[in-house]
Amino acid sequence: MSNYITVTGNLARAIDIRTDENGKPYTFARILVSDRIYDKQTDTWTDGPTIGYDFALFGNEALALAHAAQHGSIRLTVTGRYRVSEWEGNDGTKRIKHEIKNAEAAVSLTFQTVTVTRGTPDTAPEESSAPQQAQTADTNTPPADAWQQPDPWQH
């Protein structure tokens, strides 16, 4: 039985595109996630521990992520099979690695804007004849009136 997970967080570092022996692109990436925790006793919210999740993307997904991330750190949602590896480091400390296997990544719309241009499945973002944009305007804090917007579903 496999455990599936979906996490949303910030890309930890710039994307480094590699190619396999057949010339196909791939990348390894890490997303950092910090949950907000509510303390009933103090009536306050605090940041929980930051957890890094490693994942891999292949082919055009890897190229699209690299293209989107060229504008800076972006917020992503990543889903796939969850795996935890534990081992003892050279210094004797316990190490834990969180991985998302068979990952699928999407740019989150929280605190950033995104422009999407469709390409063909066999065309990398830089190679498409259409202008490819996956630009993000990263703001780590929502606008002051973010929670005061009218509900578009109510008439």
Rosetta blueprint (number, residue, H / E / L):
1 M L
2 S L
3 N L
4 Y E
5 I E
6 T E
7 V E
8 T E
9 G E
10 N E
11 L E
12 A L
13 R L
14 A L
15 I L
16 D L
17 I L
18 R E
19 T E
20 D L
21 E L
22 N L
23 G L
24 K L
25 P E
26 Y E
27 T E
28 F E
29 A E
30 R E
31 I E
32 L E
33 V E
34 S E
35 D E
36 R E
37 I E
38 Y E
39 D E
40 K L
41 Q L
42 T L
43 D L
44 T E
45 W E
46 T E
47 D E
48 G E
49 P E
50 T E
51 I E
52 G E
53 Y E
54 D E
55 F E
56 A E
57 L E
58 F E
59 G L
60 N H
61 E H
62 A H
63 L H
64 A H
65 L H
66 A H
67 H H
68 A H
69 A H
70 Q L
71 H L
72 G L
73 S L
74 I L
75 R E
76 L E
77 T E
78 V E
79 T E
80 G E
81 R E
82 Y E
83 R E
84 V E
85 S E
86 E E
87 W E
88 E E
89 G L
90 N L
91 D L
92 G L
93 T L
94 K E
95 R E
96 I E
97 K E
98 H E
99 E E
100 I E
101 K E
102 N E
103 A E
104 E E
105 A E
106 A E
107 V E
108 S L
109 L L
110 T L
111 F L
112 Q L
113 T L
114 V E
115 T L
116 V L
117 T L
118 R L
119 G L
120 T L
121 P L
122 D L
123 T L
124 A L
125 P L
126 E L
127 E L
128 S L
129 S L
130 A L
131 P L
132 Q L
133 Q L
134 A L
135 Q L
136 T E
137 A L
138 D L
139 T L
140 N L
141 T L
142 P L
143 P L
144 A L
145 D L
146 A H
147 W H
148 Q H
149 Q L
150 P L
151 D L
152 P L
153 W L
154 Q L
155 H L
